[in-house]
């Protein structure tokens, strides 16, 4: 994550949030799961492999890179 961005689980909303100065972004359950897997140890291939266990029929090879590109474009992920 970028230095000014925190990924937090909000129990009230039962959702993952990206918290930034003066801004919060509500993530989908899947988006939060993807970002939780971005721990600096896993590669993109490893993240997709981990998600494939839960979502075997999802088009992860396209969706995960697209999601991460959007998050990087926003400056929320380094």
VEXKE-588604 format. One line per 8 residues: their letters; for each residue x, y, z of N, C-alpha, C. Coordinates in nm, 4 decimals, always signed. Layout:
// VEXKE-588604
a	X,Y,Z,X,Y,Z,X,Y,Z  ...
This chain:
// VEXKE-588604
xxxxxxxx	+0.0847,-0.1176,+0.0000,+0.0000,+0.0000,+0.0000,+0.0897,+0.1246,+0.0000  +0.0347,+0.2316,-0.0521,+0.1052,+0.3593,-0.0435,+0.1130,+0.4000,+0.1035  +0.2085,+0.4825,+0.1372,+0.2306,+0.5190,+0.2783,+0.1082,+0.5801,+0.3458  +0.0318,+0.6587,+0.2730,-0.0819,+0.7277,+0.3344,-0.2115,+0.6465,+0.3295  -0.2035,+0.5207,+0.2864,-0.3228,+0.4378,+0.2688,-0.3190,+0.3203,+0.3664  -0.4307,+0.2988,+0.4344,-0.4444,+0.1856,+0.5252,-0.5608,+0.0989,+0.4796  -0.5410,-0.0304,+0.4832,-0.6481,-0.1252,+0.4538,-0.7013,-0.1735,+0.5875  -0.8297,-0.1504,+0.6118,-0.8910,-0.1870,+0.7397,-1.0256,-0.2545,+0.7162
xxxxxxxx	-1.0557,-0.3492,+0.8029,-1.1865,-0.4131,+0.8009,-1.2785,-0.3354,+0.8938  -1.3947,-0.2977,+0.8431,-1.4941,-0.2246,+0.9221,-1.6036,-0.3228,+0.9621  -1.6108,-0.3534,+1.0907,-1.7101,-0.4501,+1.1393,-1.8531,-0.4005,+1.1234  -1.8730,-0.2711,+1.1360,-2.0078,-0.2150,+1.1242,-2.0608,-0.2356,+0.9822  -1.9777,-0.2084,+0.8844,-2.0182,-0.2234,+0.7446,-1.9951,-0.3648,+0.6923  -1.9215,-0.4457,+0.7691,-1.8813,-0.5800,+0.7254,-1.8141,-0.5704,+0.5891  -1.7154,-0.4789,+0.5811,-1.6496,-0.4529,+0.4542,-1.5071,-0.4046,+0.4768  -1.4259,-0.4217,+0.3732,-1.2898,-0.3699,+0.3729,-1.2939,-0.2248,+0.3258
xxxxxxxx	-1.2121,-0.1422,+0.3870,-1.2020,-0.0014,+0.3518,-1.0570,+0.0344,+0.3259  -1.0353,+0.1220,+0.2304,-0.9064,+0.1874,+0.2153,-0.9221,+0.3235,+0.2806  -0.8411,+0.3489,+0.3820,-0.8490,+0.4754,+0.4539,-0.7312,+0.5628,+0.4149  -0.7630,+0.6869,+0.3781,-0.6633,+0.7848,+0.3381,-0.6955,+0.9160,+0.4082  -0.6019,+1.0076,+0.4101,-0.6353,+1.1379,+0.4685,-0.7581,+1.1962,+0.3988  -0.8596,+1.2220,+0.4767,-0.9836,+1.2856,+0.4303,-1.0600,+1.2055,+0.3254  -1.0368,+1.0739,+0.3203,-1.1092,+0.9925,+0.2222,-1.1124,+0.8475,+0.2670  -1.2207,+0.7808,+0.2342,-1.2317,+0.6367,+0.2569,-1.2956,+0.5749,+0.1330
xxxxxxxx	-1.2467,+0.4570,+0.0956,-1.2998,+0.3864,-0.0205,-1.3492,+0.2507,+0.0269  -1.4760,+0.2244,+0.0017,-1.5365,+0.0962,+0.0354,-1.5034,-0.0028,-0.0758  -1.4421,-0.1132,-0.0385,-1.4034,-0.2153,-0.1359,-1.5046,-0.3290,-0.1377  -1.5118,-0.3957,-0.2500,-1.5897,-0.5188,-0.2551,-1.5160,-0.6233,-0.1711  -1.5847,-0.7277,-0.1343,-1.5222,-0.8362,-0.0581,-1.4022,-0.8918,-0.1358  -1.4189,-0.9083,-0.2660,-1.3121,-0.9629,-0.3493,-1.1947,-0.8660,-0.3586  -1.2252,-0.7367,-0.3741,-1.1186,-0.6362,-0.3809,-1.0361,-0.6333,-0.2537  -1.1037,-0.6413,-0.1404,-1.0327,-0.6464,-0.0131,-0.9465,-0.7705,-0.0028
xxxxxxxx	-0.9978,-0.8808,-0.0494,-0.9207,-1.0063,-0.0430,-0.7958,-0.9971,-0.1304  -0.8102,-0.9400,-0.2488,-0.6941,-0.9234,-0.3368,-0.5888,-0.8375,-0.2681  -0.6300,-0.7252,-0.2120,-0.5328,-0.6361,-0.1483,-0.4697,-0.6986,-0.0247  -0.5432,-0.7787,+0.0477,-0.4845,-0.8484,+0.1633,-0.3751,-0.9460,+0.1192  -0.3873,-0.9983,-0.0007,-0.2860,-1.0905,-0.0529,-0.1622,-1.0175,-0.1059  -0.1720,-0.8867,-0.1248,-0.0569,-0.8064,-0.1695,+0.0304,-0.7748,-0.0486  +0.1047,-0.8738,-0.0069,+0.1833,-0.8615,+0.1167,+0.3328,-0.8425,+0.0921  +0.3719,-0.8295,-0.0342,+0.5128,-0.8129,-0.0652,+0.5865,-0.9442,-0.0834
xxxxxxxx	+0.5256,-1.0535,-0.0474,+0.5869,-1.1859,-0.0630,+0.5303,-1.2595,-0.1844  +0.4029,-1.2376,-0.2110,+0.3378,-1.3091,-0.3209,+0.3572,-1.2355,-0.4531  +0.3722,-1.3114,-0.5571,+0.3735,-1.2559,-0.6924,+0.2297,-1.2469,-0.7413  +0.2110,-1.1842,-0.8554,+0.0777,-1.1791,-0.9156,+0.0268,-1.3207,-0.9414  +0.1146,-1.4060,-0.9897,+0.0770,-1.5456,-1.0149,+0.0350,-1.6147,-0.8853  +0.1060,-1.5866,-0.7767,+0.0712,-1.6458,-0.6477,-0.0619,-1.5963,-0.5954  -0.0902,-1.4689,-0.6159,-0.2187,-1.4119,-0.5733,-0.3321,-1.4775,-0.6516  -0.3140,-1.4883,-0.7815,-0.4174,-1.5515,-0.8649,-0.4370,-1.6969,-0.8240
xxxxxxxx	-0.3291,-1.7691,-0.7982,-0.3391,-1.9100,-0.7572,-0.4150,-1.9233,-0.6258  -0.3886,-1.8342,-0.5321,-0.4583,-1.8371,-0.4027,-0.6075,-1.8115,-0.4224  -0.6417,-1.7129,-0.5027,-0.7823,-1.6802,-0.5273,-0.8540,-1.7907,-0.6049  -0.7811,-1.8606,-0.6909,-0.8412,-1.9672,-0.7723,-0.8949,-2.0813,-0.6863  -0.8418,-2.0953,-0.5660,-0.8947,-2.1992,-0.4759,-1.0395,-2.1703,-0.4365  -1.0711,-2.0432,-0.4202,-1.2059,-2.0028,-0.3806,-1.2948,-1.9734,-0.5014  -1.2354,-1.9192,-0.6064,-1.3103,-1.8781,-0.7253,-1.2559,-1.9519,-0.8484  -1.2743,-2.0833,-0.8566,-1.2115,-2.1609,-0.9646,-1.2591,-2.1251,-1.1054
xxxxxxxx	-1.3796,-2.0746,-1.1190,-1.4326,-2.0452,-1.2522,-1.4249,-1.8977,-1.2904  -1.3710,-1.8155,-1.2034,-1.3630,-1.6716,-1.2310,-1.2476,-1.6420,-1.3270  -1.2627,-1.5376,-1.4080,-1.1560,-1.5000,-1.5023,-1.0453,-1.4205,-1.4313  -0.9791,-1.4842,-1.3380,-0.8816,-1.4173,-1.2516,-0.7604,-1.3637,-1.3273  -0.7194,-1.4333,-1.4335,-0.6028,-1.3886,-1.5100,-0.6235,-1.2501,-1.5699  -0.7469,-1.2130,-1.5906,-0.7783,-1.0787,-1.6416,-0.8213,-0.9846,-1.5291  -0.9102,-1.0319,-1.4424,-0.9700,-0.9448,-1.3414,-0.8704,-0.8944,-1.2371  -0.7833,-0.9813,-1.1887,-0.6894,-0.9392,-1.0829,-0.5914,-0.8338,-1.1351
xxxxxxxx	-0.5244,-0.8559,-1.2491,-0.4361,-0.7489,-1.2995,-0.5108,-0.6193,-1.3291  -0.6328,-0.6291,-1.3820,-0.7115,-0.5084,-1.4095,-0.7405,-0.4324,-1.2802  -0.7804,-0.5042,-1.1756,-0.8097,-0.4406,-1.0472,-0.6840,-0.3743,-0.9911  -0.5732,-0.4454,-0.9921,-0.4492,-0.3898,-0.9367,-0.4003,-0.2698,-1.0169  -0.4207,-0.2722,-1.1468,-0.3844,-0.1562,-1.2293,-0.4666,-0.0352,-1.1902  -0.5971,-0.0544,-1.1685,-0.6832,+0.0578,-1.1262,-0.6385,+0.1129,-0.9910  -0.6068,+0.0244,-0.8985,-0.5641,+0.0672,-0.7648,-0.4308,+0.1422,-0.7734  -0.3400,+0.0936,-0.8560,-0.2104,+0.1628,-0.8740,-0.2298,+0.2984,-0.9412
xxxxxx	-0.3186,+0.3037,-1.0402,-0.3445,+0.4291,-1.1098,-0.3945,+0.5355,-1.0123  -0.4734,+0.4944,-0.9154,-0.5236,+0.5866,-0.8127,-0.4139,+0.6283,-0.7155  -0.3022,+0.5541,-0.7165,-0.1923,+0.5859,-0.6254,-0.2058,+0.5197,-0.4894  -0.2943,+0.4222,-0.4782,-0.3207,+0.3574,-0.3495,-0.2302,+0.2373,-0.3239  -0.1668,+0.1873,-0.4290,-0.0807,+0.0694,-0.4166,+0.0512,+0.1007,-0.4860  +0.1596,+0.0660,-0.4173,+0.2921,+0.0886,-0.4781,+0.3353,-0.0334,-0.5547
